[in-house]
Amino acid sequence: MSIQKIKSLSKREIEVLSLVADECTTKEIAQELYISNHTAISHRKNLMEKLKVKNSAGLVRKGFELGYLVIR
């Protein structure tokens, strides 16, 4: 089993990840962070590439595994 190094996440990426975990849509993420829908989509896409996952469920799972997300 190989260990893959994950790039660290920016403050903004962690904000997006948290909103994904809160079940926010791309439109809601854009509104919450005062960014365009396109930028919100780009952040989500970049997160999936960095964390090497295929979908939002994978983002949430990996976010918890890596300690970026915690149960409140």
TORTORTI-535226 format. One record per atom (N, C-alpha, C, O): x, y, z. Coordinates in Angstrom, 2 decimals. Layout:
# TORTORTI-535226
[site [X, Y, Z]]
...
# end
This chain:
# TORTORTI-535226
[site [0.84, -1.18, 0.00]]
[site [0.00, 0.00, 0.00]]
[site [0.89, 1.24, 0.00]]
[site [1.70, 1.41, 0.90]]
[site [0.74, 2.10, -0.99]]
[site [1.56, 3.29, -1.07]]
[site [0.88, 4.45, -0.37]]
[site [-0.35, 4.58, -0.40]]
[site [1.65, 5.29, 0.25]]
[site [1.13, 6.47, 0.92]]
[site [1.27, 7.64, -0.04]]
[site [2.37, 7.95, -0.51]]
[site [0.15, 8.29, -0.33]]
[site [0.16, 9.42, -1.23]]
[site [0.22, 10.71, -0.43]]
[site [-0.53, 10.89, 0.53]]
[site [1.13, 11.58, -0.82]]
[site [1.22, 12.87, -0.14]]
[site [0.13, 13.79, -0.67]]
[site [0.00, 13.98, -1.88]]
[site [-0.64, 14.34, 0.23]]
[site [-1.72, 15.27, -0.13]]
[site [-1.20, 16.69, 0.06]]
[site [-0.63, 17.02, 1.11]]
[site [-1.40, 17.52, -0.95]]
[site [-1.03, 18.93, -0.83]]
[site [-1.90, 19.58, 0.24]]
[site [-3.06, 19.21, 0.41]]
[site [-1.34, 20.53, 0.96]]
[site [-2.14, 21.20, 1.99]]
[site [-3.18, 22.09, 1.32]]
[site [-3.00, 22.54, 0.19]]
[site [-4.27, 22.33, 2.04]]
[site [-5.37, 23.11, 1.51]]
[site [-5.27, 24.56, 1.97]]
[site [-4.81, 24.84, 3.07]]
[site [-5.70, 25.46, 1.10]]
[site [-5.73, 26.88, 1.45]]
[site [-6.92, 27.15, 2.37]]
[site [-7.81, 26.31, 2.52]]
[site [-6.91, 28.32, 2.98]]
[site [-8.02, 28.71, 3.85]]
[site [-9.34, 28.68, 3.07]]
[site [-10.35, 28.21, 3.58]]
[site [-9.32, 29.18, 1.85]]
[site [-10.53, 29.22, 1.02]]
[site [-11.00, 27.81, 0.67]]
[site [-12.20, 27.53, 0.69]]
[site [-10.06, 26.93, 0.36]]
[site [-10.43, 25.54, 0.05]]
[site [-11.07, 24.86, 1.26]]
[site [-12.00, 24.06, 1.10]]
[site [-10.58, 25.15, 2.43]]
[site [-11.16, 24.58, 3.64]]
[site [-12.57, 25.13, 3.85]]
[site [-13.46, 24.40, 4.29]]
[site [-12.77, 26.41, 3.55]]
[site [-14.12, 26.99, 3.64]]
[site [-15.08, 26.28, 2.68]]
[site [-16.20, 25.94, 3.06]]
[site [-14.63, 26.07, 1.44]]
[site [-15.46, 25.39, 0.45]]
[site [-15.74, 23.96, 0.91]]
[site [-16.88, 23.50, 0.83]]
[site [-14.73, 23.27, 1.38]]
[site [-14.89, 21.89, 1.86]]
[site [-15.92, 21.83, 2.99]]
[site [-16.75, 20.93, 3.02]]
[site [-15.86, 22.77, 3.90]]
[site [-16.81, 22.82, 5.01]]
[site [-18.24, 23.03, 4.50]]
[site [-19.17, 22.41, 5.01]]
[site [-18.40, 23.89, 3.51]]
[site [-19.73, 24.13, 2.95]]
[site [-20.24, 22.92, 2.18]]
[site [-21.44, 22.64, 2.20]]
[site [-19.36, 22.21, 1.50]]
[site [-19.75, 20.96, 0.84]]
[site [-20.25, 19.98, 1.89]]
[site [-21.27, 19.31, 1.69]]
[site [-19.54, 19.88, 3.00]]
[site [-19.95, 18.97, 4.08]]
[site [-21.28, 19.38, 4.69]]
[site [-22.01, 18.55, 5.22]]
[site [-21.59, 20.68, 4.62]]
[site [-22.88, 21.18, 5.13]]
[site [-23.99, 21.04, 4.09]]
[site [-25.08, 21.60, 4.26]]
[site [-23.72, 20.31, 3.01]]
[site [-24.69, 20.03, 1.95]]
[site [-25.08, 21.24, 1.13]]
[site [-26.18, 21.28, 0.57]]
[site [-24.21, 22.24, 1.04]]
[site [-24.50, 23.42, 0.23]]
[site [-24.29, 23.11, -1.25]]
[site [-23.38, 22.37, -1.63]]
[site [-25.16, 23.68, -2.07]]
[site [-25.00, 23.57, -3.51]]
[site [-23.90, 24.52, -3.97]]
[site [-23.45, 25.37, -3.20]]
[site [-23.48, 24.37, -5.21]]
[site [-22.46, 25.28, -5.75]]
[site [-22.96, 26.72, -5.69]]
[site [-22.21, 27.63, -5.34]]
[site [-24.22, 26.92, -6.03]]
[site [-24.80, 28.28, -5.99]]
[site [-24.77, 28.84, -4.56]]
[site [-24.44, 30.01, -4.36]]
[site [-25.11, 28.01, -3.59]]
[site [-25.09, 28.46, -2.19]]
[site [-23.68, 28.75, -1.72]]
[site [-23.45, 29.71, -0.98]]
[site [-22.72, 27.94, -2.15]]
[site [-21.31, 28.19, -1.81]]
[site [-20.88, 29.54, -2.37]]
[site [-20.25, 30.34, -1.68]]
[site [-21.22, 29.78, -3.63]]
[site [-20.86, 31.05, -4.28]]
[site [-21.46, 32.24, -3.53]]
[site [-20.77, 33.23, -3.30]]
[site [-22.72, 32.13, -3.15]]
[site [-23.37, 33.21, -2.42]]
[site [-22.75, 33.43, -1.05]]
[site [-22.50, 34.57, -0.64]]
[site [-22.49, 32.35, -0.34]]
[site [-21.93, 32.43, 1.02]]
[site [-20.55, 33.07, 1.02]]
[site [-20.22, 33.84, 1.92]]
[site [-19.74, 32.76, 0.00]]
[site [-18.36, 33.24, -0.04]]
[site [-18.18, 34.46, -0.94]]
[site [-17.05, 34.94, -1.13]]
[site [-19.28, 34.98, -1.50]]
[site [-19.24, 36.15, -2.38]]
[site [-18.30, 35.94, -3.56]]
[site [-17.45, 36.78, -3.87]]
[site [-18.47, 34.79, -4.21]]
[site [-17.68, 34.46, -5.40]]
[site [-18.65, 34.03, -6.50]]
[site [-19.83, 33.78, -6.24]]
[site [-18.16, 33.94, -7.73]]
[site [-19.02, 33.52, -8.83]]
[site [-19.26, 32.01, -8.77]]
[site [-18.51, 31.28, -8.12]]
[site [-20.31, 31.57, -9.45]]
[site [-20.56, 30.13, -9.54]]
[site [-19.37, 29.42, -10.17]]
[site [-18.98, 28.34, -9.73]]
[site [-18.80, 30.04, -11.19]]
[site [-17.65, 29.43, -11.87]]
[site [-16.48, 29.24, -10.90]]
[site [-15.82, 28.20, -10.92]]
[site [-16.23, 30.23, -10.06]]
[site [-15.14, 30.12, -9.09]]
[site [-15.44, 29.02, -8.08]]
[site [-14.54, 28.27, -7.70]]
[site [-16.68, 28.92, -7.64]]
[site [-17.07, 27.86, -6.70]]
[site [-16.85, 26.48, -7.33]]
[site [-16.36, 25.56, -6.68]]
[site [-17.22, 26.35, -8.59]]
[site [-17.02, 25.09, -9.31]]
[site [-15.53, 24.78, -9.40]]
[site [-15.11, 23.63, -9.22]]
[site [-14.72, 25.80, -9.68]]
[site [-13.26, 25.61, -9.78]]
[site [-12.67, 25.16, -8.45]]
[site [-11.82, 24.28, -8.42]]
[site [-13.12, 25.77, -7.36]]
[site [-12.62, 25.37, -6.04]]
[site [-12.95, 23.91, -5.75]]
[site [-12.11, 23.16, -5.27]]
[site [-14.19, 23.50, -6.05]]
[site [-14.61, 22.13, -5.81]]
[site [-13.78, 21.16, -6.67]]
[site [-13.33, 20.13, -6.18]]
[site [-13.59, 21.51, -7.93]]
[site [-12.80, 20.68, -8.85]]
[site [-11.36, 20.55, -8.35]]
[site [-10.80, 19.46, -8.34]]
[site [-10.77, 21.67, -7.94]]
[site [-9.39, 21.65, -7.43]]
[site [-9.28, 20.81, -6.17]]
[site [-8.31, 20.08, -5.98]]
[site [-10.28, 20.90, -5.29]]
[site [-10.30, 20.07, -4.08]]
[site [-10.32, 18.59, -4.43]]
[site [-9.59, 17.79, -3.84]]
[site [-11.16, 18.23, -5.40]]
[site [-11.26, 16.82, -5.78]]
[site [-9.93, 16.32, -6.35]]
[site [-9.54, 15.18, -6.10]]
[site [-9.24, 17.16, -7.11]]
[site [-7.94, 16.78, -7.65]]
[site [-6.90, 16.65, -6.54]]
[site [-6.15, 15.67, -6.49]]
[site [-6.85, 17.65, -5.65]]
[site [-5.87, 17.63, -4.55]]
[site [-6.07, 16.43, -3.63]]
[site [-5.10, 15.79, -3.22]]
[site [-7.32, 16.14, -3.32]]
[site [-7.62, 15.07, -2.36]]
[site [-7.79, 13.72, -3.04]]
[site [-8.00, 12.70, -2.37]]
[site [-7.69, 13.72, -4.37]]
[site [-7.75, 12.48, -5.15]]
[site [-9.04, 11.70, -4.90]]
[site [-9.03, 10.51, -4.60]]
[site [-10.17, 12.43, -5.03]]
[site [-11.49, 11.81, -4.88]]
[site [-12.32, 12.09, -6.13]]
[site [-11.96, 12.92, -6.96]]
[site [-13.45, 11.38, -6.25]]
[site [-14.27, 11.46, -7.46]]
[site [-15.54, 12.29, -7.31]]
[site [-16.12, 12.70, -8.31]]
[site [-15.98, 12.54, -6.07]]
[site [-17.26, 13.23, -5.89]]
[site [-17.31, 13.92, -4.52]]
[site [-16.36, 13.86, -3.74]]
[site [-18.44, 14.57, -4.26]]
[site [-18.60, 15.31, -3.00]]
[site [-18.54, 14.41, -1.78]]
[site [-18.01, 14.80, -0.74]]
[site [-19.08, 13.21, -1.89]]
[site [-19.01, 12.27, -0.77]]
[site [-17.56, 11.96, -0.44]]
[site [-17.18, 11.87, 0.73]]
[site [-16.75, 11.79, -1.47]]
[site [-15.33, 11.54, -1.27]]
[site [-14.63, 12.73, -0.63]]
[site [-13.74, 12.56, 0.20]]
[site [-15.05, 13.94, -1.01]]
[site [-14.47, 15.14, -0.40]]
[site [-14.73, 15.16, 1.10]]
[site [-13.83, 15.42, 1.90]]
[site [-15.96, 14.87, 1.47]]
[site [-16.33, 14.89, 2.90]]
[site [-15.57, 13.81, 3.65]]
[site [-15.01, 14.07, 4.72]]
[site [-15.55, 12.59, 3.11]]
[site [-14.84, 11.49, 3.77]]
[site [-13.37, 11.85, 3.96]]
[site [-12.84, 11.71, 5.07]]
[site [-12.72, 12.30, 2.91]]
[site [-11.29, 12.63, 2.98]]
[site [-11.05, 13.83, 3.90]]
[site [-10.04, 13.90, 4.60]]
[site [-11.99, 14.78, 3.91]]
[site [-11.88, 15.93, 4.80]]
[site [-11.84, 15.51, 6.26]]
[site [-11.08, 16.07, 7.05]]
[site [-12.68, 14.53, 6.62]]
[site [-12.66, 14.01, 7.99]]
[site [-11.39, 13.21, 8.25]]
[site [-10.76, 13.36, 9.30]]
[site [-11.01, 12.36, 7.31]]
[site [-9.81, 11.53, 7.48]]
[site [-8.56, 12.38, 7.72]]
[site [-7.70, 12.01, 8.52]]
[site [-8.46, 13.51, 7.03]]
[site [-7.28, 14.35, 7.12]]
[site [-7.37, 15.40, 8.21]]
[site [-6.41, 16.14, 8.45]]
[site [-8.52, 15.48, 8.88]]
[site [-8.67, 16.41, 10.00]]
[site [-9.08, 17.82, 9.62]]
[site [-9.07, 18.71, 10.46]]
[site [-9.45, 18.02, 8.34]]
[site [-9.93, 19.35, 7.92]]
[site [-11.36, 19.59, 8.39]]
[site [-11.78, 20.73, 8.56]]
[site [-12.10, 18.52, 8.59]]
[site [-13.48, 18.61, 9.05]]
[site [-13.61, 17.88, 10.39]]
[site [-12.97, 16.85, 10.60]]
[site [-14.42, 18.42, 11.26]]
[site [-14.71, 17.77, 12.54]]
[site [-16.21, 17.82, 12.78]]
[site [-16.89, 18.72, 12.27]]
[site [-16.73, 16.89, 13.55]]
[site [-18.15, 16.89, 13.88]]
[site [-18.37, 17.97, 14.93]]
[site [-17.67, 18.04, 15.94]]
[site [-19.37, 18.80, 14.66]]
[site [-19.66, 19.91, 15.60]]
[site [-20.67, 19.50, 16.61]]
[site [-21.04, 20.30, 17.48]]
# end
